Amino acid sequence: MTHYSFLPSPIARRSFLWNSGVSLGSMALASLGGKPASNAAPPSKGLSAPRGMLSPLHHSPRAKRIIWLYMAGGMSHLETFDDKPSLRKRDGEPMPESITAGQQIAQLQGQQLKVLAPQHRFLPWGSSGLRISEIWPMLGEYCADEMCMVHSLFTEAINHDPAHTFMNTGTMNAGRPAAGSWLWYGLGSDADNLPGFVVMVSTGKWGQKQPIAARQWHSGFLPSKYQGVEFRGTGDPVLYLSNPSGVSAKQQRDVVDAVQKLNQIEDNIVADPEIATRISQYELAFKMQTAIPELKDFADEPEHILNLYGTTGGDGSFASNCLLARRLAERGVRFIQLYHRDWDHHGAVKEHSAGTAAEVDRGVAALIVDLKQRGLLDDTIIVFGSEFGRTPMAQGNGRDHHLAGFTMWFAGGGFKGGTSYGATDEFGYRAVENRTSVHDVHATLLHLMGIDHHRFSVKSQGLDSRLTGVEPARVVNEILA
């Protein structure tokens, strides 16, 4: 310690920052602000794009990035992607006890269980003839042959928050790393001036608004530098996107460099991973001040692209977030997750499913078409789905939570387009053919990104922890091209 006796005490260090006009808190905020690139100070020498902990990868990857379109609230598979003609014929009949006896039910306990027919027609779309509900006209017309449907999903949680947590982290226990954090940690990022894991949330006017907590994109026991960063849909994607009055980019660069040196010296003494995180995050925040103004400037988007998405960008809609997701993907962001919060349809499932689909349909279709025409779909995975499905039993004129069978679909990045895999029973109640767990989904996504899920673990509390957990999980090779 005597070697560092020349250093100021912790109090003097804080005084230094305060007297510089930039406290730790305000510096973190100010470091998110900035000027155009032409006026920015250069980054520190020797810094390069971050790379991950897995080097080399376990095998050759098929994809470079994931865009996860998360339909929060529990989208009904029976109104959207899982066609059940026999259920339509049984409308209003009692649900057979042989199907529901001893099964987990959320809000329908003790009530008479009656069948509710699918509320929308299903039509064949594309050259593949994939059957999709009529409430997805643009998705069906333009993207059916890119979509890989998995009708046999099941999960372990019957209520929203633990089901979100399970879908995102592979466990219902809070505090574990999200899938995006695992990938950023393992693979690093191809963007050195943006986070490797970005989240955006949108909402419309249909259904109950599903609350989404920041713990769904938390880094858990991984270093906190891998936590997802939420971007706002309107205005500046991050707050405080301007320098304090009288502070130039060069002055800010000098302050950041000085603080980084102090942090580095302290890290050499105590070897605290959170200090290393702070060092990297201060640098990332400073770089974001030049990257984000350019990212959110949609003036360089051709009119036909804005017409494709149906937005000029920055309006907070799901379509606007899809357009921003494409721009993030182009800039090397590893994992992009878009939540749309309107899928909790306990009542009026016919009207609300149609309304919510209309809020989403165009943006999804535009994103896939746009990625494909730019040559990005082949190495970009699109994931589309909810935390669980909905019961074939009526809850008034809506449907209750359901975990035993539901649908997700995938596109791009090595998936076999225009195909259906797995099936639920004739009621759409239980996954019965090629049952696919949430862990199987995670294992398959990791595989396409070049990672063997069995060999990708981090020791936490004395245990080797994985995204795919300790129960058997498999790569679903049947759905891969």
VENRAUR-V161589 format. One record per pair of residues at least 24 apart in sequence whose ideal C-beta (glycine too) atoms are under 6 Angstrom apart, sorted by the first residue. I is the first residue (numbers start at 0). J is the second residue. Records with the same first field share a line. If there is no record, write none. Layout:
I: J  J
//
This chain:
19: 254
21: 254
28: 239
29: 243
30: 284  285
31: 237  239  284
32: 239  240  241  242  288
33: 288  289
34: 248
36: 289
39: 248  289
40: 248  249  252
48: 191
49: 187  188
50: 187
51: 185  186  187
52: 184  185
53: 185
56: 449
57: 450  451  454
58: 449
60: 448  449
61: 412  413  447
62: 378  380  412  413  447  448
63: 378
64: 328  333  379
65: 334  380
66: 324  335  381
67: 336  382
68: 337  383
69: 336  338
70: 339  342  385
71: 209  211  338  340
72: 209  342  343
73: 342  385  387  389  400
74: 342  385
75: 348  352  389  398
76: 388  405  406
77: 117  427
78: 118  119  352
79: 132
80: 406
81: 150  406  427
82: 121  130
83: 117  427
85: 425
86: 116  391  426  427
87: 116  117
89: 114
90: 114  116
94: 392
98: 426  428
103: 157
105: 157  399  400
106: 399
107: 399
112: 392
113: 393
115: 393
118: 348  349
127: 417
129: 417
134: 353  356
135: 356  360
137: 360  361  364
138: 360  363  364
141: 364  368
142: 364  367
144: 416  417
145: 367  410  416
146: 408  410
147: 409  414  415  418  478
148: 408  419
149: 407  420  421  435
150: 406  421  422  423
151: 421  430  432  433  434  435
152: 405  407  435
153: 403  404  430
154: 387  402  437
157: 400  402
162: 386  387
163: 215  386
165: 437
166: 386  437
167: 215
169: 441  466  467  468
173: 214
174: 219
175: 219
176: 218  219  221
177: 216
179: 227  334
180: 218  221  225
181: 466
182: 333  334
183: 225  333
184: 221  225
185: 450
188: 333
189: 331
190: 330  331  332
192: 286  290
193: 290  330  332
194: 228
195: 333
196: 227  334
197: 228  230  327  332  335
198: 227  229  336
199: 230  232  320  337
200: 338
201: 232  317  320  339
202: 340
203: 341  358
205: 341  351  354  355
206: 341  342  343  344  351  355
207: 343
208: 340
209: 340  343
211: 338
220: 459
222: 272  276
223: 276
224: 276  279  280
232: 315  320
233: 315
236: 291  295
255: 281  285
294: 326
307: 365
308: 365
309: 361
317: 358  359  362
318: 361  362
321: 362  366
325: 369
328: 379
342: 385
344: 397
345: 394  397
346: 395  396  397
347: 396
348: 397  398
367: 410
376: 411
379: 411  412
380: 411  412
381: 410  411
382: 409
383: 408
391: 426  427  428
403: 429
404: 428  429  430
412: 447
413: 447  479  480
415: 478  480
420: 478
438: 467  468  472
439: 472  473  475
441: 466  467
442: 467  472  474
443: 474  475
446: 474
//
